[in-house]
Amino acid sequence: MNRSKKIIAAGALTIGIGAGAYLFTPQGMSASSNVVLASVDWVTSQLNPVKTKVSDLESKVATQQQEINNLKAQLAKLGSPTTPPTTPPTDGQLPSTVYVNKSSVTIHSGATTKYKIVATKTMGSALKVVGSHNSATGLWYNVELSSTLKGWVQSSDISITAPSNTTPTQVVAFGDVHLRKGATTGYTILTTIPKGTTLKYISTFVNTSGETWYNVETSSGLKGWVYGGLTEVR
């Protein structure tokens, strides 16, 4: 009897262990799965904001690249409007000679007043034309000053016909102007010429500052220099 009870008890223990294994093993597996799923969710929650930022940056980069491309296209259309032409226009489109129609006109190295002054010409000077250019400031003529020097003069400063009187004889003050010993404001003032006074014209001079001055003589015989910006040659 005792042996039979031991066998029965052992069998019951075996069944109990088996039942315990049957009861607890699925729970253990379920806990492990939950840990894995929680880990995946956490990683995903961290990656989503990063993905959003990357997408935003890619969008901004694409927008900026489009703006750069648009600017390049606009610059290509603008080109270089102030660059003088390298070849003269077709023969027959240009006057062969033009004449200075102002008391003093500056000739520039390019077709705008921003270019360096290469020469100054007085009223009536004849200039041989070799080319032209339409700039933002109007029509300019490329003129030959010598066999080695060319320059640009604005069309408003010249005429295609020779002036009837090529030599100025008078200088008229259209404002009160100082008569000085020399052709800069640094020279001594000899007297002040009232507005409307007519002076005898002697010569023209352009100083190192690019200012035009006229050597004149008053009715009393006093000679000196007056600033061209306040006078007019006739």
C-alpha positions as CSV (number, residue, x, y, z in Angstrom):
1,M,0.0,0.0,0.0
2,N,2.7,2.5,0.8
3,R,4.4,1.8,-2.4
4,S,1.2,2.3,-4.4
5,K,0.6,5.6,-2.6
6,K,4.1,6.8,-3.5
7,I,3.6,5.9,-7.2
8,I,0.2,7.8,-7.2
9,A,1.8,10.8,-5.4
10,A,4.7,10.9,-8.0
11,G,2.2,10.7,-10.8
12,A,0.2,13.5,-9.4
13,L,3.3,15.6,-9.0
14,T,4.3,15.0,-12.6
15,I,0.8,15.9,-13.8
16,G,1.0,19.0,-11.6
17,I,4.3,20.1,-13.0
18,G,3.0,19.4,-16.5
19,A,-0.1,21.4,-15.8
20,G,2.0,24.2,-14.3
21,A,4.2,24.3,-17.4
22,Y,1.1,24.4,-19.5
23,L,-0.3,27.3,-17.4
24,F,2.8,29.5,-17.0
25,T,4.7,29.1,-20.3
26,P,2.2,31.1,-22.5
27,Q,2.3,33.9,-19.9
28,G,6.1,34.1,-20.1
29,M,6.0,34.3,-23.9
30,S,3.3,37.0,-23.8
31,A,5.4,39.3,-21.5
32,S,8.5,39.0,-23.7
33,S,6.4,39.9,-26.8
34,N,5.0,43.0,-25.0
35,V,8.5,44.2,-24.2
36,V,9.6,43.9,-27.8
37,L,6.5,45.7,-29.0
38,A,7.0,48.5,-26.5
39,S,10.6,48.8,-27.7
40,V,9.5,49.1,-31.3
41,D,6.9,51.7,-30.4
42,W,9.5,53.8,-28.5
43,V,12.0,53.7,-31.4
44,T,9.3,54.7,-33.8
45,S,8.2,57.6,-31.6
46,Q,11.8,58.9,-31.6
47,L,12.3,58.4,-35.4
48,N,9.0,60.1,-36.5
49,P,10.1,63.7,-35.5
50,V,13.5,63.2,-37.1
51,K,11.8,62.1,-40.3
52,T,9.6,65.1,-40.2
53,K,12.6,67.5,-39.8
54,V,14.4,65.8,-42.6
55,S,11.4,66.2,-44.9
56,D,11.1,69.9,-44.0
57,L,14.8,70.4,-44.7
58,E,14.5,68.7,-48.1
59,S,11.6,70.8,-49.0
60,K,13.5,74.0,-48.0
61,V,16.5,73.0,-50.0
62,A,14.4,72.3,-53.0
63,T,12.7,75.7,-52.7
64,Q,16.1,77.5,-52.4
65,Q,17.5,75.7,-55.4
66,Q,14.5,76.8,-57.4
67,E,15.1,80.4,-56.4
68,I,18.8,80.1,-57.4
69,N,17.8,78.7,-60.8
70,N,15.3,81.6,-61.3
71,L,18.0,84.2,-60.4
72,K,20.5,82.5,-62.8
73,A,17.9,82.7,-65.6
74,Q,17.2,86.4,-64.9
75,L,20.9,87.2,-64.9
76,A,21.4,85.4,-68.2
77,K,18.6,87.5,-69.7
78,L,20.1,90.8,-68.4
79,G,23.5,90.2,-69.8
80,S,25.9,93.3,-69.8
81,P,23.9,96.2,-71.1
82,T,26.6,98.8,-70.6
83,T,29.3,96.9,-72.6
84,P,30.2,98.7,-75.8
85,P,29.9,96.6,-79.0
86,T,33.0,95.0,-80.3
87,T,32.2,95.7,-84.0
88,P,30.8,98.8,-85.6
89,P,27.3,98.7,-87.0
90,T,26.8,98.1,-90.8
91,D,28.1,100.9,-93.1
92,G,25.5,103.5,-93.9
93,Q,23.8,103.5,-90.5
94,L,26.3,106.0,-89.0
95,P,27.3,109.6,-89.8
96,S,30.9,109.7,-90.9
97,T,31.6,112.8,-88.8
98,V,29.9,114.5,-85.9
99,Y,30.6,117.9,-84.4
100,V,30.7,119.1,-80.8
101,N,27.7,121.4,-80.2
102,K,28.5,122.5,-76.6
103,S,31.3,124.7,-75.2
104,S,33.1,121.7,-73.8
105,V,32.4,118.0,-74.2
106,T,34.2,115.0,-72.5
107,I,35.1,111.9,-74.4
108,H,35.0,108.7,-72.3
109,S,36.6,105.3,-72.6
110,G,33.2,103.6,-72.6
111,A,29.6,104.3,-73.4
112,T,28.6,105.9,-70.1
113,T,29.8,108.8,-68.0
114,K,31.1,106.4,-65.4
115,Y,34.0,105.5,-67.7
116,K,37.3,107.4,-67.6
117,I,37.6,110.7,-69.5
118,V,40.2,110.3,-72.3
119,A,39.8,113.7,-74.0
120,T,37.9,117.0,-73.9
121,K,36.7,118.7,-77.0
122,T,35.4,122.3,-77.5
123,M,32.5,123.5,-79.6
124,G,32.8,122.9,-83.3
125,S,35.4,120.0,-83.0
126,A,34.9,117.4,-85.7
127,L,35.0,113.8,-84.7
128,K,35.3,110.8,-87.0
129,V,32.6,108.1,-86.2
130,V,33.6,104.4,-86.2
131,G,30.7,102.9,-84.2
132,S,27.7,103.4,-81.9
133,H,26.0,101.9,-78.9
134,N,22.5,102.3,-77.3
135,S,23.0,102.4,-73.6
136,A,20.6,103.0,-70.7
137,T,21.6,106.8,-71.0
138,G,20.9,107.0,-74.7
139,L,22.8,106.8,-78.0
140,W,26.6,107.0,-77.8
141,Y,29.1,107.4,-80.8
142,N,32.5,105.7,-80.8
143,V,34.8,108.3,-82.3
144,E,38.4,108.2,-83.5
145,L,40.6,110.7,-81.7
146,S,43.9,109.6,-83.2
147,S,45.4,106.5,-84.9
148,T,45.8,104.9,-81.5
149,L,43.1,106.4,-79.4
150,K,39.3,106.0,-79.6
151,G,36.5,107.2,-77.2
152,W,32.8,107.5,-76.7
153,V,30.7,110.7,-76.9
154,Q,27.0,111.0,-76.0
155,S,24.8,111.9,-79.0
156,S,23.2,114.8,-77.0
157,D,26.6,116.5,-77.0
158,I,27.2,116.5,-80.7
159,S,25.5,117.4,-84.0
160,I,25.7,115.6,-87.4
161,T,26.1,119.0,-89.1
162,A,28.9,121.5,-88.6
163,P,27.9,124.5,-86.5
164,S,27.7,127.8,-88.4
165,N,29.9,129.5,-85.8
166,T,32.7,127.1,-84.7
167,T,34.6,129.6,-82.6
168,P,33.0,130.9,-79.4
169,T,33.4,134.6,-78.7
170,Q,31.5,135.2,-75.5
171,V,31.0,133.7,-72.0
172,V,27.7,134.7,-70.2
173,A,27.3,134.2,-66.5
174,F,23.9,132.7,-65.6
175,G,24.7,133.1,-61.9
176,D,27.1,135.1,-59.8
177,V,30.5,133.7,-60.4
178,H,34.0,134.4,-59.1
179,L,36.8,135.5,-61.5
180,R,39.9,133.7,-60.3
181,K,43.7,133.8,-61.1
182,G,43.6,130.1,-62.1
183,A,41.3,127.3,-63.1
184,T,40.5,125.8,-59.6
185,T,38.7,127.1,-56.6
186,G,42.0,127.2,-54.8
187,Y,43.1,130.3,-56.7
188,T,42.7,133.9,-55.5
189,I,39.4,135.6,-56.3
190,L,40.0,138.7,-58.5
191,T,36.4,139.9,-58.5
192,T,32.8,138.6,-58.6
193,I,31.0,138.6,-61.9
194,P,27.2,139.4,-61.5
195,K,24.6,137.2,-63.1
196,G,23.9,138.1,-66.8
197,T,27.4,139.6,-67.4
198,T,28.9,139.0,-70.8
199,L,32.7,138.3,-70.9
200,K,35.1,137.9,-73.7
201,Y,36.0,134.3,-74.4
202,I,39.7,133.4,-74.6
203,S,40.1,129.6,-74.1
204,T,38.8,126.5,-72.3
205,F,40.6,124.3,-69.8
206,V,39.7,121.1,-68.0
207,N,41.5,120.7,-64.7
208,T,42.6,117.4,-63.0
209,S,39.2,117.2,-61.2
210,G,37.4,117.1,-64.5
211,E,36.0,120.7,-64.1
212,T,35.7,122.9,-67.2
213,W,37.0,126.5,-66.7
214,Y,37.0,129.4,-69.2
215,N,39.7,132.0,-69.5
216,V,37.9,135.3,-70.0
217,E,38.4,139.1,-70.1
218,T,36.0,141.6,-68.6
219,S,34.9,144.8,-70.2
220,S,37.5,146.7,-68.1
221,G,40.4,144.4,-69.4
222,L,40.7,142.2,-66.3
223,K,41.6,138.6,-67.3
224,G,41.0,135.5,-65.2
225,W,39.2,132.2,-65.0
226,V,35.5,131.4,-64.4
227,Y,33.9,128.1,-63.6
228,G,32.0,126.5,-66.5
229,G,29.2,125.2,-64.4
230,L,28.0,128.8,-63.8
231,T,28.6,130.2,-67.3
232,E,27.8,129.5,-70.9
233,V,29.9,129.9,-74.0
234,R,28.3,131.5,-77.1
